[in-house]
Amino acid sequence: MKAVELHELTTDELQQKQQELKKALFTVRFQVAMNQQDNTAVLLQTRKDVARVKTILRERQLKASQQSDKE
């Protein structure tokens, strides 16, 4: 998933997406460990997607805190 697409989502949608990706990451890890997943690149891509979502959520959190400090 592209970062541009993630920026368009609301905070609630991002939190939901984060939960979905964490579940997917668990599933992929399990599949790789059990040799059910041949494409291990899926693991790396899912980890990167989780990191992107967390980064965007943190950016929004910091932006909100900076705006409240200015007031």
DSSP file (Angstrom, degrees, kcal/mol; ACC not computed):
  #  RESIDUE AA STRUCTURE BP1 BP2  ACC     N-H-->O    O-->H-N    N-H-->O    O-->H-N    TCO  KAPPA ALPHA  PHI   PSI    X-CA   Y-CA   Z-CA
    1    1 A M              0   0    0      0, 0.0     2,-0.2     0, 0.0    51,-0.1   0.000 360.0 360.0 360.0 136.9    0.0    0.0    0.0
    2    2 A K     >  -     0   0    0      1,-0.1     4,-1.6    50,-0.0     3,-0.1  -0.470 360.0-127.2 -81.0 150.3    1.3    3.4   -0.9
    3    3 A A  H  > S+     0   0    0      1,-0.2     4,-2.3     2,-0.2     5,-0.2   0.840 109.6  60.3 -64.9 -33.4    1.8    6.1    1.7
    4    4 A V  H  > S+     0   0    0      1,-0.2     4,-0.9     2,-0.2    -1,-0.2   0.910 104.8  48.8 -61.4 -42.0   -0.3    8.5   -0.4
    5    5 A E  H  4 S+     0   0    0      1,-0.2     4,-0.4     2,-0.2     3,-0.4   0.879 110.8  50.7 -64.7 -37.9   -3.3    6.2   -0.1
    6    6 A L  H >< S+     0   0    0     -4,-1.6     3,-1.2     1,-0.2    -2,-0.2   0.862 103.0  58.8 -69.6 -35.7   -2.8    5.9    3.6
    7    7 A H  H 3< S+     0   0    0     -4,-2.3    -1,-0.2     1,-0.3    -2,-0.2   0.771  99.7  59.7 -64.2 -24.9   -2.6    9.7    4.1
    8    8 A E  T 3< S+     0   0    0     -4,-0.9    -1,-0.3    -3,-0.4    -2,-0.2   0.673  90.3  89.6 -77.6 -16.9   -6.1    9.9    2.5
    9    9 A L  S <  S-     0   0    0     -3,-1.2     2,-0.1    -4,-0.4    -3,-0.0  -0.423  81.4-113.2 -80.3 155.0   -7.6    7.7    5.3
   10   10 A T     >  -     0   0    0     -2,-0.1     4,-2.3     1,-0.1     5,-0.2  -0.323  32.2-103.8 -77.9 169.5   -9.0    9.0    8.5
   11   11 A T  H  > S+     0   0    0      1,-0.2     4,-2.3     2,-0.2     5,-0.2   0.900 122.6  50.3 -62.8 -41.5   -7.3    8.3   11.8
   12   12 A D  H  > S+     0   0    0      1,-0.2     4,-2.1     2,-0.2    -1,-0.2   0.913 110.7  49.4 -63.5 -41.8  -10.0    5.7   12.7
   13   13 A E  H  > S+     0   0    0      1,-0.2     4,-2.5     2,-0.2    -1,-0.2   0.882 110.2  51.8 -64.0 -37.8   -9.6    4.0    9.4
   14   14 A L  H  X S+     0   0    0     -4,-2.3     4,-2.4     2,-0.2    -2,-0.2   0.901 108.6  50.0 -65.7 -40.7   -5.8    4.0    9.9
   15   15 A Q  H  X S+     0   0    0     -4,-2.3     4,-1.8     2,-0.2    -2,-0.2   0.894 112.2  47.8 -64.8 -38.8   -6.1    2.4   13.3
   16   16 A Q  H  X S+     0   0    0     -4,-2.1     4,-2.2     2,-0.2    -2,-0.2   0.907 111.2  50.9 -66.3 -41.5   -8.4   -0.3   11.8
   17   17 A K  H  X S+     0   0    0     -4,-2.5     4,-2.6     1,-0.2    -2,-0.2   0.882 107.3  54.6 -62.2 -39.0   -5.9   -0.8    9.0
   18   18 A Q  H  X S+     0   0    0     -4,-2.4     4,-2.2     2,-0.2    -1,-0.2   0.912 108.2  48.2 -62.0 -43.5   -3.1   -1.2   11.5
   19   19 A Q  H  X S+     0   0    0     -4,-1.8     4,-2.0     2,-0.2    -1,-0.2   0.914 112.0  49.6 -63.3 -42.5   -5.1   -4.0   13.3
   20   20 A E  H  X S+     0   0    0     -4,-2.2     4,-2.4     1,-0.2    -2,-0.2   0.911 111.5  48.7 -62.4 -42.7   -5.8   -5.7   10.0
   21   21 A L  H  X S+     0   0    0     -4,-2.6     4,-2.7     2,-0.2    -1,-0.2   0.869 108.4  53.3 -67.7 -36.5   -2.1   -5.6    9.0
   22   22 A K  H  X S+     0   0    0     -4,-2.2     4,-2.1     2,-0.2    -1,-0.2   0.901 110.6  47.3 -64.7 -39.7   -0.9   -6.9   12.4
   23   23 A K  H  X S+     0   0    0     -4,-2.0     4,-2.2     2,-0.2    -2,-0.2   0.912 112.9  49.1 -65.3 -41.8   -3.3   -9.9   12.0
   24   24 A A  H  X S+     0   0    0     -4,-2.4     4,-2.8     1,-0.2    -2,-0.2   0.891 109.2  52.9 -64.2 -39.2   -2.0  -10.4    8.4
   25   25 A L  H  X S+     0   0    0     -4,-2.7     4,-2.7     2,-0.2     5,-0.2   0.914 108.6  49.6 -62.8 -43.2    1.6  -10.2    9.6
   26   26 A F  H  X S+     0   0    0     -4,-2.1     4,-2.3     2,-0.2    -1,-0.2   0.927 112.3  48.3 -60.0 -44.7    0.9  -12.8   12.2
   27   27 A T  H  X S+     0   0    0     -4,-2.2     4,-2.5     2,-0.2    -2,-0.2   0.919 112.6  47.3 -62.8 -44.9   -0.6  -15.1    9.6
   28   28 A V  H  X S+     0   0    0     -4,-2.8     4,-2.6     2,-0.2     5,-0.2   0.912 111.3  51.2 -65.5 -42.2    2.2  -14.6    7.1
   29   29 A R  H  X S+     0   0    0     -4,-2.7     4,-2.3     1,-0.2    -1,-0.2   0.919 111.7  47.8 -59.1 -43.3    4.8  -15.2    9.8
   30   30 A F  H  X S+     0   0    0     -4,-2.3     4,-1.9    -5,-0.2    -2,-0.2   0.915 111.5  49.9 -64.1 -43.4    3.0  -18.4   10.8
   31   31 A Q  H  <>S+     0   0    0     -4,-2.5     5,-3.0     1,-0.2     6,-1.3   0.892 111.3  48.7 -63.7 -40.0    2.8  -19.5    7.1
   32   32 A V  H ><5S+     0   0    0     -4,-2.6     3,-1.3     3,-0.2    -1,-0.2   0.914 111.0  50.5 -65.9 -42.3    6.5  -18.9    6.5
   33   33 A A  H 3<5S+     0   0    0     -4,-2.3    -1,-0.2     1,-0.3    -2,-0.2   0.846 113.3  45.3 -64.8 -33.3    7.4  -20.8    9.7
   34   34 A M  T 3<5S-     0   0    0     -4,-1.9    -1,-0.3    -5,-0.2    -2,-0.2   0.321 113.6-118.0 -92.7   8.5    5.3  -23.8    8.6
   35   35 A N  T < 5S+     0   0    0     -3,-1.3    -3,-0.2    -4,-0.1    -2,-0.1   0.796  83.0 119.6  58.5  31.6    6.7  -23.6    5.0
   36   36 A Q      < +     0   0    0     -5,-3.0     2,-0.6    -6,-0.2    -4,-0.2   0.635  61.3  67.1 -93.5 -18.5    3.2  -22.9    3.6
   37   37 A Q        +     0   0    0     -6,-1.3    -1,-0.1     1,-0.2    -2,-0.1  -0.912  54.5 178.5-107.9 115.2    4.3  -19.5    2.2
   38   38 A D  S    S+     0   0    0     -2,-0.6     2,-1.2     1,-0.2    -1,-0.2   0.812  71.2  69.8 -82.0 -31.8    6.8  -19.7   -0.7
   39   39 A N    >   +     0   0    0      1,-0.2     3,-1.1     2,-0.1     4,-0.3  -0.725  56.3 175.2 -92.7  94.8    6.9  -16.0   -1.2
   40   40 A T  T >>  +     0   0    0     -2,-1.2     4,-1.0     1,-0.2     3,-0.7   0.598  68.7  80.6 -76.9  -9.0    8.7  -14.6    1.8
   41   41 A A  H 3> S+     0   0    0      1,-0.2     4,-2.5     2,-0.2    -1,-0.2   0.767  80.3  68.3 -65.9 -23.9    8.7  -11.1    0.3
   42   42 A V  H <> S+     0   0    0     -3,-1.1     4,-2.4     1,-0.2    -1,-0.2   0.872  95.3  55.6 -61.5 -36.4    5.1  -10.8    1.5
   43   43 A L  H <> S+     0   0    0     -3,-0.7     4,-2.1    -4,-0.3    -1,-0.2   0.939 109.4  44.6 -61.2 -49.1    6.5  -10.8    5.1
   44   44 A L  H  X S+     0   0    0     -4,-1.0     4,-2.2     1,-0.2    -2,-0.2   0.911 113.4  50.6 -63.1 -43.6    8.8   -7.8    4.4
   45   45 A Q  H  X S+     0   0    0     -4,-2.5     4,-2.2     1,-0.2    -1,-0.2   0.898 110.2  49.5 -63.6 -40.8    6.0   -5.9    2.5
   46   46 A T  H  X S+     0   0    0     -4,-2.4     4,-2.2     2,-0.2    -1,-0.2   0.903 109.7  51.6 -66.2 -40.6    3.5   -6.4    5.3
   47   47 A R  H  X S+     0   0    0     -4,-2.1     4,-2.1     1,-0.2    -1,-0.2   0.910 110.4  49.3 -61.3 -41.7    6.1   -5.2    7.9
   48   48 A K  H  X S+     0   0    0     -4,-2.2     4,-2.4     1,-0.2    -2,-0.2   0.884 108.8  52.5 -65.7 -38.4    6.7   -2.1    5.8
   49   49 A D  H  X S+     0   0    0     -4,-2.2     4,-2.2     2,-0.2    -1,-0.2   0.904 108.8  50.0 -63.7 -41.1    2.9   -1.5    5.5
   50   50 A V  H  X S+     0   0    0     -4,-2.2     4,-2.5     1,-0.2    -2,-0.2   0.922 111.2  49.7 -61.7 -43.6    2.6   -1.7    9.3
   51   51 A A  H  X S+     0   0    0     -4,-2.1     4,-2.4     1,-0.2    -2,-0.2   0.889 108.8  52.3 -64.2 -39.2    5.5    0.8    9.7
   52   52 A R  H  X S+     0   0    0     -4,-2.4     4,-2.3     2,-0.2    -1,-0.2   0.932 110.7  47.1 -61.9 -45.5    3.9    3.2    7.2
   53   53 A V  H  X S+     0   0    0     -4,-2.2     4,-2.4     1,-0.2    -2,-0.2   0.927 112.7  48.9 -63.0 -45.0    0.6    3.2    9.1
   54   54 A K  H  X S+     0   0    0     -4,-2.5     4,-2.3     1,-0.2    -1,-0.2   0.893 110.4  51.9 -61.9 -39.3    2.3    3.7   12.5
   55   55 A T  H  X S+     0   0    0     -4,-2.4     4,-2.5     2,-0.2    -1,-0.2   0.920 110.6  46.9 -63.7 -44.5    4.4    6.5   11.0
   56   56 A I  H  X S+     0   0    0     -4,-2.3     4,-2.2     2,-0.2    -2,-0.2   0.904 112.0  50.6 -66.5 -40.8    1.3    8.4    9.7
   57   57 A L  H  X S+     0   0    0     -4,-2.4     4,-2.0     1,-0.2    -1,-0.2   0.908 111.8  48.0 -62.2 -40.7   -0.5    7.9   13.0
   58   58 A R  H  X S+     0   0    0     -4,-2.3     4,-2.6     2,-0.2     5,-0.2   0.898 108.9  53.7 -67.2 -40.3    2.5    9.3   14.9
   59   59 A E  H  X S+     0   0    0     -4,-2.5     4,-2.4     1,-0.2    -1,-0.2   0.922 110.5  47.1 -59.1 -43.5    2.7   12.3   12.5
   60   60 A R  H  X S+     0   0    0     -4,-2.2     4,-2.2     2,-0.2    -1,-0.2   0.882 110.9  52.0 -66.5 -37.6   -0.9   13.1   13.1
   61   61 A Q  H  X S+     0   0    0     -4,-2.0     4,-2.0     2,-0.2    -2,-0.2   0.927 112.3  45.1 -64.1 -44.9   -0.5   12.7   16.9
   62   62 A L  H  X S+     0   0    0     -4,-2.6     4,-2.3     2,-0.2    -2,-0.2   0.885 111.7  52.6 -66.6 -38.6    2.5   15.1   16.9
   63   63 A K  H  X S+     0   0    0     -4,-2.4     4,-1.9    -5,-0.2    -1,-0.2   0.909 110.3  48.2 -63.8 -41.4    0.7   17.6   14.6
   64   64 A A  H  X S+     0   0    0     -4,-2.2     4,-1.8     1,-0.2    -1,-0.2   0.877 111.9  49.2 -66.3 -37.9   -2.3   17.6   17.0
   65   65 A S  H  X S+     0   0    0     -4,-2.0     4,-1.6     2,-0.2    -2,-0.2   0.864 110.1  51.1 -71.8 -34.3   -0.1   18.1   20.0
   66   66 A Q  H  X S+     0   0    0     -4,-2.3     4,-1.4     2,-0.2    -2,-0.2   0.880 109.9  50.0 -67.9 -38.3    1.8   21.0   18.4
   67   67 A Q  H  X S+     0   0    0     -4,-1.9     4,-0.8     1,-0.2    -2,-0.2   0.873 110.6  49.0 -68.9 -35.9   -1.4   22.7   17.5
   68   68 A S  H  < S+     0   0    0     -4,-1.8    -1,-0.2     1,-0.2    -2,-0.2   0.812 108.3  54.8 -73.3 -28.6   -2.7   22.4   21.0
   69   69 A D  H  < S+     0   0    0     -4,-1.6    -1,-0.2     1,-0.2    -2,-0.2   0.826 103.6  55.8 -71.1 -31.5    0.6   23.8   22.4
   70   70 A K  H  <        0   0    0     -4,-1.4    -1,-0.2     1,-0.2    -2,-0.2   0.755 360.0 360.0 -71.7 -24.2    0.3   26.9   20.2
   71   71 A E     <        0   0    0     -4,-0.8    -1,-0.2    -3,-0.2    -2,-0.2   0.476 360.0 360.0 -83.9 360.0   -3.1   27.7   21.7
